[in-house]
Amino acid sequence: MRAGKFGGLLVGAALFVALPGCSGKGGVFVTVSGIVKYNGTPVEGAKVKFISTTESSGAKLDYSSQTDSSGKYMVAGGGTSGITPGMYKVVITKLVLPSGKGSPSGEELDPLQLEMSGLGANKLPKKYADPNTTKLTATVEPGKNEANFDLTDK
């Protein structure tokens, strides 16, 4: 009887290991990474947001990440192992405090705090900040995905 329980555990463990990247809902998740540049220069601290072009359960899914000092980002869905494959509009912003204006507490605010407080000013062209005006898109497919974005003033 013990061997049967042990064998069942092995089969369960093998299935768990064989299905990485799958959610409890049966969806496949992958990651997307790349570099964001503005006029040829890597953008540090930009928010890169992928917004699904189709609805799931009555809502459009979105996934976001922030760029590092070399403009690199990696999008992986919250609480999952990545982003679902599909077509996405991409919105990119870089919020900073307007010059000469400090935070109410005098502390430095990170981009999320700037967004939530409404104090931040976007330092990138507005056309990239709105899902209705952005021309940035990405097709996310099963496997490893790379999407680089070279933003310009034009």
C-alpha positions as CSV (number, residue, x, y, z in Angstrom):
1,M,0.0,0.0,0.0
2,R,2.9,2.3,0.7
3,A,4.3,1.9,-2.7
4,G,1.0,2.9,-4.2
5,K,0.9,6.2,-2.3
6,F,4.6,6.8,-3.2
7,G,3.9,6.1,-6.8
8,G,1.0,8.5,-6.8
9,L,3.2,11.2,-5.3
10,L,5.8,10.6,-8.1
11,V,3.2,10.9,-10.8
12,G,1.8,14.1,-9.2
13,A,5.3,15.5,-8.9
14,A,6.1,14.6,-12.5
15,L,3.0,16.4,-13.8
16,F,3.8,19.5,-11.7
17,V,7.3,19.6,-13.1
18,A,6.1,18.9,-16.7
19,L,3.7,21.8,-16.6
20,P,5.7,24.9,-15.7
21,G,4.3,28.1,-17.0
22,C,0.7,27.0,-16.7
23,S,-1.9,28.6,-14.5
24,G,-4.6,26.9,-12.6
25,K,-7.0,27.9,-15.4
26,G,-5.0,26.0,-18.0
27,G,-3.5,29.1,-19.6
28,V,0.1,29.2,-20.7
29,F,2.3,32.1,-19.4
30,V,5.5,33.4,-20.9
31,T,7.8,36.4,-20.3
32,V,8.7,39.4,-22.5
33,S,11.9,41.3,-22.2
34,G,13.6,44.1,-24.1
35,I,15.1,47.6,-24.0
36,V,13.4,50.9,-24.1
37,K,15.3,53.8,-25.8
38,Y,14.3,57.4,-26.3
39,N,16.1,59.2,-29.2
40,G,18.7,56.4,-29.1
41,T,19.4,56.6,-25.3
42,P,18.3,53.8,-22.9
43,V,15.5,55.0,-20.6
44,E,15.8,54.3,-16.9
45,G,12.7,54.1,-14.7
46,A,10.1,53.9,-17.5
47,K,6.9,52.0,-16.9
48,V,6.3,49.5,-19.8
49,K,2.7,48.3,-19.8
50,F,1.3,45.6,-22.1
51,I,-2.5,45.9,-22.6
52,S,-4.3,42.9,-24.2
53,T,-6.2,43.8,-27.4
54,T,-8.9,41.2,-26.5
55,E,-11.0,40.8,-23.4
56,S,-10.9,37.9,-21.0
57,S,-13.8,37.5,-18.5
58,G,-15.1,41.0,-19.6
59,A,-11.8,42.8,-19.0
60,K,-8.6,43.5,-20.9
61,L,-5.5,42.0,-19.2
62,D,-2.5,44.2,-18.6
63,Y,1.0,43.5,-17.4
64,S,3.7,46.0,-16.6
65,S,7.3,46.3,-15.6
66,Q,9.9,49.1,-15.0
67,T,13.1,49.6,-16.9
68,D,16.5,49.4,-15.1
69,S,19.5,51.8,-15.6
70,S,20.3,50.2,-19.0
71,G,16.7,50.5,-20.3
72,K,16.0,46.8,-19.9
73,Y,12.7,45.4,-18.7
74,M,11.0,42.1,-18.2
75,V,7.3,41.6,-18.0
76,A,5.9,38.8,-16.0
77,G,2.3,38.7,-14.8
78,G,1.6,39.2,-11.1
79,G,1.2,36.0,-9.2
80,T,1.9,33.9,-12.3
81,S,5.0,32.9,-14.2
82,G,4.5,35.4,-17.0
83,I,2.2,37.0,-19.5
84,T,-0.3,35.2,-21.6
85,P,0.4,34.9,-25.4
86,G,-1.6,37.3,-27.6
87,M,-1.6,40.7,-29.2
88,Y,-0.9,43.7,-27.0
89,K,-0.8,47.5,-27.2
90,V,2.2,48.9,-25.4
91,V,2.1,52.0,-23.3
92,I,5.4,53.6,-22.0
93,T,5.7,56.4,-19.5
94,K,8.5,57.9,-17.4
95,L,7.1,59.9,-14.5
96,V,9.3,62.4,-12.6
97,L,8.5,65.3,-10.2
98,P,8.2,68.6,-12.1
99,S,11.4,70.6,-11.5
100,G,11.3,72.8,-8.4
101,K,8.5,70.8,-6.9
102,G,9.2,68.3,-4.0
103,S,6.9,65.6,-2.6
104,P,4.6,66.7,0.2
105,S,6.7,64.7,2.7
106,G,10.1,65.8,1.3
107,E,11.0,62.2,0.4
108,E,11.9,60.9,-3.1
109,L,9.0,59.2,-4.7
110,D,9.3,56.1,-6.9
111,P,7.4,56.0,-10.3
112,L,4.4,54.1,-8.8
113,Q,4.1,56.7,-6.0
114,L,4.3,59.5,-8.6
115,E,1.5,57.9,-10.6
116,M,-0.8,57.3,-7.7
117,S,-0.2,60.8,-6.2
118,G,-0.8,62.6,-9.5
119,L,2.4,64.6,-8.9
120,G,4.4,63.0,-11.7
121,A,5.1,64.6,-15.1
122,N,5.7,62.3,-18.0
123,K,9.1,62.9,-19.7
124,L,8.3,60.8,-22.8
125,P,6.1,61.9,-25.7
126,K,2.3,61.7,-24.9
127,K,1.6,59.5,-27.9
128,Y,3.2,56.6,-26.1
129,A,1.3,57.1,-22.8
130,D,-2.2,56.5,-23.9
131,P,-3.6,53.1,-25.1
132,N,-5.8,55.0,-27.6
133,T,-2.9,56.8,-29.3
134,T,0.1,54.5,-28.9
135,K,1.3,52.9,-32.1
136,L,3.5,50.5,-30.1
137,T,2.3,46.9,-30.3
138,A,3.7,43.4,-29.5
139,T,2.7,39.9,-30.4
140,V,3.6,37.6,-27.5
141,E,4.0,34.0,-28.5
142,P,4.7,30.8,-26.5
143,G,8.4,30.7,-25.6
144,K,10.8,33.5,-24.9
145,N,9.8,36.9,-26.3
146,E,11.8,40.0,-27.0
147,A,10.3,43.4,-27.8
148,N,12.5,46.5,-28.0
149,F,11.0,50.0,-28.2
150,D,12.9,52.9,-29.8
151,L,10.8,56.0,-28.9
152,T,11.2,59.3,-30.8
153,D,9.7,62.8,-30.8
154,K,8.5,62.3,-34.4
